[in-house]
Amino acid sequence: MRQVVENAESARRQYALRGRAVALGWHDEQIIVIDNDQGESGASAAWREGFQRLVSDVGMGHAGIVMGLEVSRLARNNADWQRLLEICALADTLILDEDGVYDPASFNDRLLLGLKGTMSEAELHVIKARLRGGILNKARRGEFRCPLPTGLVYDHVGNVALDPDTQVRETIVHFFETFSRVGSASQTVKAFRTEGLLFPSRLHNSGTVFRPLTASTAVRVLNNPRYAGAYTYGRRQFRRTIDGKKTVRARGNDDWLACIPDAHPGYISWEQHQENLKILREIRENGHGYEVARASIPREGPALLQGRAVCGQCGRHFRVRYAARRGRQEAWYVCDRAHTYRGEPVCQSIAGPPVDKAIGMLIAEQMTPAAVELALEVRKEIEARHEEADRLRCRAIERAQTEADLAQRRFMLVDPNNRLVADTLEGEWNEKLRILANAREERERARKHDQFFLDEAVHERLVAMTADFDQLWADPNTPNRNRKRLLAHIIEDVTLIKLPAEGTTKVHVRFKGGKIQTLTTMSPKSSAQQIKTQPGIVEQVDKLLDGHIYSEIADLLNQQGYRPGEAARSGRHDARFTPKRVAYLVHEYKLRSRYDRLRERGMLTKQEAAARLNIHEHTVTRWAEFGLIASHAYNGHYCLYEVPDSDPPQKHCSRWDRLVDRAAAQRQNASRQKLSTEHERDAV
C-alpha cells in the first residue's frame, strides 16, 4: 500500500485506459474498472478478489476486451495467466496492453502472450531475489532492523538498547530469576500470580501495557534469543498454502539465516539462554516421550526420585505411579515402556517408600555438616525474592501515579464550559486514581503477607534446620517439591535393581561429584506375605499337637501373646486364635494331625478298645469317664483310648463295677443335695 500511495503515476496510467476503450468504440457505461487489488502482489490469485471477478466475468461472456498496461498488472503467476488466456479464447475476449491488441484464440497471439506471462513471472523472481539478497546481506552483519520484543528498543542512532522504562526492565529481570528458581514456565506463571505481578506487553499503537503473565507468553520470552543479547534472523519460515493462507514453521538452530551472540545488551547471558532452552526441552520430553534420559521438573508427589530413578535392567528411566492405599498416597517406580510399546513383560515395579526413606536418610547425613550455611543462604534468597517483588510493585505505583498526574493536568487544561470533554477527562482521572489506590493497597497487602511469612513460618523452619536437619526433612509440612530440588543439587541419578529372591532392592546412588554409594532396602511384603503366619507360631502349633486339641492350642497361643498373621496387616490388636484358625494352620502347612500322632503311640478307637477288653462300647465310654482307662481327645469330642497290652483279670472286673457304682452313687447324692439347697432357698 505504500507504493500505491507514494508511486501514484502508474495508477494514473491504468485509469487512463478508460479513454482508450472509449476511443476503440465502447460506451462509457460499458467500461468496468477493477481496482480491488491495489497493494496486493500478483504472485497468486487466491487472495485477489479483483482478479477473481475478472475471470468470472470473462468466463460468463460479459467482457469483450481486457485492458491492462502489461501482463504483470494482471498476474505474475504463469498458471493464473494461462488460465485467463484459455478462458478468453473460449469466450472470444480480446486482450490489450501498451504494445497492441491480441486475440487469445489465435495461436501466434497466444504464444506471444504466454511468453510475456513467463517473463513477468521471472521478473517477480528477480525482484524478490534482489530484495532478499539485500536483506540477507544486511542481516548477516546484524544491521537489518527487525521488530524487537518487549523490553528492547532502538535508540536515537538505531542501536538496540534496554527499555528505558525501569518497571519493564525490572519485571523482565525478575521473570528470568523466577524461572531459574522454579525451573518451569507454568510455575513461573503461578509465582507471578501469587505475588500479584503483571508482565509488560507491547501493543502496536498503544505503547506498553501490563497484563497477567500467561504460559504462552512465558514460553515465547524464554525461547527468544534477543533477551540474551543475540541478533537472530530467519528463525521461522513463512509459506503460503494453495488457498492463500500463510503458514509458519520454526527452523532448527542450525538453519537460522543469522545468529550473532552478544550483538547488543541483553537481560541474560547466552549461556543462561541455552540452559533455559535445555530445561524447556526436558519438560517437553517429559510430556511427550519417555525414551530420552532426563530429570523432570520437581512436582508435588511424594516420589523423591521422580525423573532420576534409572532401571538397573534396561537402563531406561522409571515412570512414577501413585496409588491411594490405607489412607495415604504411595509411590511406585515402574519400568513398563517395553510392555506398552512392544507387549513385553514389565521390566521392574519397585515400591517407592522404602527407597525414598533410604535416600532421605542419606541426604540428611550428607547435609548435616552444612545445615547452618544452607539455612542462611535460603533465608537470604527468600528475603531478596520478596524485596525484588516489592520493588516491582513500587514501580507499578509510580507508573499509576504518573498516569494519574497526566490525567489531572489534562482535566485542568480543558475549558470548563465544554462539559462533554470535561466529563470525559474527569472520568479518566477518576479511573487513574482508582488504579493508583488499588496498586497501593496491593503493595500493602503483599508486604504484610511477606513480612508474616518471613517472621513466623520461615524463621521457625530455619531454626529447626540449624538444630536438626533430619527432623526438618521428615517434617510433613515441608513440601515435596523442596525436597526434590535439594536432592537435584546433590544426586545425579539413582539406579534401582530389585532382587525378588532376597526380598531386597539394590540402590546405587551417583552423586554430582562422581561419588557412588550403594544401599540395600527391604522390599515391602505383598498382601499374602503380610497375612502369612510366622514360622515360629507354626512350630509351636506342631509341638502342642502332641498333647492338646485345637481349642486348647488356641487358648495357649493367646495366653502366650501370639496373634494371627492378618492382625499384622490390619493393625488389629484384638485378633485372637480360634480352633478354626489352628485347624487351618494344620491343614495349610501339612502338619501331622493329632489323630495320627495318637495312633502312632498305640491308641485305640472305641471299637478296638471294646474288642481288646471284651466289653461293650458304652462300657468303654463309662470307664474312660470315670478314669478307669485313659482317653485322649483328637477332634473335638472324638477320642482314642489307651488300653493295657494284656487283658485285665476277671477279679478286677467286680472291683471296677463297684467303683463305677460308687461314682454313680456319689453323683446321685450330689444331685439330691443340690435339689435340697434349692428348696431351702425358695423357703427363705
CORDA-V434456 format. One record per helix or strand of 2 or more residues. SS is the DSSP state (H for helix, E for strand). FROM is the first residue (numbers start at 1). TO is the last residue. If there is no record, write none. Layout:
((SS & FROM & TO) (SS & FROM & TO))
This chain:
((H & 2 & 6) (H & 9 & 15) (H & 17 & 23) (H & 28 & 30) (H & 49 & 59) (E & 65 & 67) (H & 71 & 73) (H & 78 & 91) (E & 94 & 97) (E & 100 & 103) (H & 107 & 140) (E & 152 & 154) (E & 160 & 162) (H & 166 & 182) (H & 185 & 195) (E & 199 & 203) (E & 207 & 211) (H & 215 & 223) (H & 225 & 228) (E & 231 & 233) (E & 236 & 240) (E & 246 & 250) (H & 253 & 255) (E & 258 & 260) (H & 270 & 288) (E & 309 & 311) (E & 319 & 325) (E & 328 & 335) (H & 337 & 342) (E & 348 & 351) (H & 352 & 413) (H & 419 & 467) (H & 469 & 473) (H & 480 & 488) (E & 491 & 499) (E & 504 & 511) (E & 516 & 522) (H & 527 & 530) (H & 535 & 544) (H & 550 & 559) (H & 566 & 570) (H & 579 & 588) (H & 594 & 600) (H & 606 & 613) (H & 617 & 625) (E & 630 & 635) (E & 638 & 642) (H & 651 & 683))
